[in-house]
Amino acid sequence: MPARNKNGRLEEAIALLINSQAVLANNQAAFLSVARETQEDMALIRRELEQIKAILMRHEQMLQSLPEAIRAKIGFKAR
């Protein structure tokens, strides 16, 4: 009877190991999925930031040329 008890414990340990490996594999797959989504999100954010930067640069150029455009519009002439 003690031999059967040892075999039962071994079988339980093997079942636990197999279950743990399955959980680990599922967790790794979930992690990789999240990591991939995170990389895609970061790439999107980078592209959007580049677009925002380009818009801000155009606005800065427009603001720098605005005083001269106003002077020209009202007919101001330098002495």
Secondary structure as GFF3:
##gff-version 3
##sequence-region A 1 79
A	DSSP	alpha_helix	2	74	.	.	.	ID=ss1
###
